[in-house]
């Protein structure tokens, strides 16, 4: 029996090493993808005329939250019967004053950019931020999937809260998903989509829609 166990030990050891190597490779691939996505968001922010949020130092109690939605080569979100190539929603609090801005690149023969600043009461935006806090906007769940879906659009969120930068994204966020990152991102997007009647920021709420 002892001889049999001694014979099996190298096999178990080898399988364990292979499993660890696979996990390490997976972690490296996910981290590389996450960094690629972060660079993509940084490039998009500059294209939108925004300063990269990661590089902004905010005074105490000020904050900024950005929602990004990018269309793919196959699927483009729509807003008011317009096809949107990419869009960003910016929620800011500066010196206790709230503001919101939405910038959209519209897909037409000649691409045009639409920028709007919805006029909301300060109390409405404060209530909105409370809803986002209820979904842990200050503690984003990071992507652990590492999968790429060519036909899917990209949802991403950047936050600079208490001068602490964070970033996460998903291609298929869904409120009914088992994955915590997918579920959280979908809920956070759907809150602002409903608040500002912005259909291009809508995520799935059920497994089948």
C-alpha positions in Angstrom: 0.0 0.0 0.0 2.8 2.4 0.9 4.6 1.6 -2.3 1.4 2.4 -4.2 0.9 5.7 -2.5 4.6 6.6 -3.1 4.0 5.9 -6.8 0.9 8.1 -6.9 2.5 11.1 -5.1 4.5 12.4 -8.1 1.3 12.2 -10.2 -0.7 14.3 -7.7 2.2 16.7 -7.4 2.4 17.1 -11.1 -1.4 17.7 -11.5 -1.3 20.2 -8.7 1.6 22.1 -10.4 -0.3 22.1 -13.7 -3.4 23.5 -12.0 -1.4 26.3 -10.3 0.3 27.2 -13.6 -3.1 27.4 -15.3 -4.5 29.6 -12.6 -1.4 31.9 -12.8 -1.7 32.1 -16.6 -5.4 32.9 -16.2 -4.7 35.7 -13.7 -2.1 37.2 -16.0 -4.5 37.1 -18.9 -7.2 38.8 -16.9 -4.9 41.5 -15.6 -3.6 42.2 -19.1 -7.2 42.5 -20.4 -8.1 44.8 -17.5 -5.2 47.0 -18.2 -6.1 47.1 -21.9 -9.6 48.2 -21.0 -8.3 50.9 -18.7 -6.2 52.3 -21.5 -9.2 52.2 -23.8 -11.2 54.2 -21.3 -8.4 56.7 -20.8 -8.1 57.2 -24.6 -11.9 57.6 -24.8 -12.0 60.2 -22.0 -9.4 62.3 -23.8 -11.3 62.0 -27.0 -14.4 63.2 -25.2 -12.4 66.2 -24.0 -12.1 65.0 -20.5 -9.0 64.8 -18.3 -8.2 61.2 -17.4 -10.0 60.6 -14.1 -7.2 58.4 -12.7 -4.9 61.5 -12.8 -7.3 63.9 -11.1 -6.7 64.9 -7.5 -9.9 66.0 -5.9 -10.4 68.0 -2.8 -12.1 66.3 0.2 -15.8 65.7 -0.3 -15.6 66.3 -4.1 -16.2 63.3 -6.3 -16.6 62.3 -10.0 -18.3 59.2 -11.5 -18.1 58.3 -15.2 -20.2 55.7 -17.0 -19.0 54.6 -20.5 -20.9 52.6 -23.1 -19.2 51.6 -26.3 -21.0 50.0 -29.3 -19.3 47.1 -31.1 -19.0 46.5 -34.8 -22.2 44.5 -34.7 -24.3 46.1 -32.0 -24.9 49.8 -31.3 -27.0 51.1 -28.5 -29.8 53.6 -29.4 -31.1 56.8 -27.9 -34.0 58.8 -29.2 -33.9 56.9 -32.5 -30.2 57.7 -32.9 -27.5 55.1 -33.1 -24.8 55.8 -30.5 -21.2 54.7 -31.2 -20.0 55.6 -27.7 -21.3 57.7 -24.8 -20.2 58.8 -21.4 -22.2 60.1 -18.4 -20.4 62.2 -15.9 -21.7 62.8 -12.4 -19.8 65.4 -10.3 -20.0 66.9 -6.9 -17.8 70.0 -6.5 -18.0 72.2 -3.4 -21.2 70.4 -2.5 -22.8 71.3 -5.9 -23.9 68.4 -8.1 -23.9 68.4 -11.9 -24.4 65.9 -14.6 -23.2 65.8 -18.3 -23.8 63.3 -21.0 -21.7 63.2 -24.2 -22.6 61.0 -27.2 -21.0 60.2 -30.5 -23.8 59.5 -33.0 -23.2 57.1 -35.8 -24.2 58.8 -39.0 -22.7 59.4 -42.4 -20.9 62.3 -40.8 -20.3 61.5 -37.1 -21.5 64.2 -34.8 -21.2 64.7 -31.1 -24.1 65.6 -28.8 -23.4 67.1 -25.4 -26.2 67.8 -22.9 -26.4 68.9 -19.3 -29.7 67.6 -17.8 -31.2 70.2 -15.4 -31.9 68.5 -12.1 -32.5 69.7 -8.6 -29.6 69.3 -6.3 -31.7 67.1 -4.0 -32.5 64.8 -6.9 -28.8 64.2 -7.7 -28.1 63.7 -4.0 -30.8 61.1 -3.9 -29.4 59.5 -7.0 -26.0 59.3 -5.4 -27.6 57.6 -2.4 -29.1 54.9 -4.7 -25.6 54.4 -6.2 -24.2 54.1 -2.7 -26.8 51.4 -1.9 -25.2 49.4 -4.8 -21.7 50.0 -3.4 -20.5 52.5 -6.1 -17.5 53.3 -3.8 -16.5 49.6 -3.7 -16.7 48.3 -7.3 -16.4 44.6 -8.0 -13.6 44.0 -10.4 -13.9 41.9 -13.6 -12.6 38.3 -13.1 -13.9 36.8 -16.3 -11.2 37.6 -18.8 -13.6 36.6 -21.7 -14.0 38.7 -24.8 -17.3 38.7 -26.7 -16.8 40.3 -30.1 -20.5 41.0 -30.7 -21.1 42.6 -27.3 -20.9 46.3 -26.3 -18.7 47.5 -23.5 -20.0 48.9 -20.2 -17.4 50.6 -17.9 -17.4 52.7 -14.7 -14.7 55.0 -13.3 -15.0 56.5 -9.9 -12.9 59.1 -8.0 -14.4 59.2 -4.5 -12.6 60.5 -1.5 -9.6 60.9 -3.9 -9.6 57.1 -4.4 -9.7 56.0 -8.1 -11.4 52.8 -9.1 -12.4 51.2 -12.4 -14.4 48.2 -13.6 -16.2 47.0 -16.7 -18.3 44.2 -18.3 -19.4 43.3 -21.8 -22.6 41.5 -20.7 -23.8 43.0 -17.4 -27.0 41.5 -16.1 -28.9 42.1 -12.9 -29.8 38.4 -12.8 -26.3 37.2 -13.3 -24.5 35.0 -10.8 -21.2 36.9 -11.3 -21.0 39.8 -8.8 -19.3 42.2 -11.1 -21.9 41.7 -13.9 -24.7 42.1 -11.4 -23.3 45.2 -9.8 -22.5 47.0 -13.1 -25.9 46.2 -14.5 -27.7 47.7 -11.4 -25.5 50.8 -11.4 -26.1 51.4 -15.1 -29.8 50.8 -14.9 -30.1 53.3 -12.0 -28.7 56.2 -14.2 -30.5 54.9 -17.3 -33.8 55.2 -15.5 -33.0 58.5 -13.8 -32.0 60.3 -17.0 -34.2 58.3 -19.4 -31.0 57.4 -21.2 -31.7 54.1 -23.1 -28.1 53.8 -24.4 -27.0 53.2 -20.7 -29.6 50.4 -20.2 -28.3 47.0 -19.1 -30.1 43.7 -18.9 -32.3 43.2 -15.8 -33.3 39.5 -16.5 -31.6 36.5 -17.9 -33.7 36.6 -21.0 -35.0 39.8 -22.6 
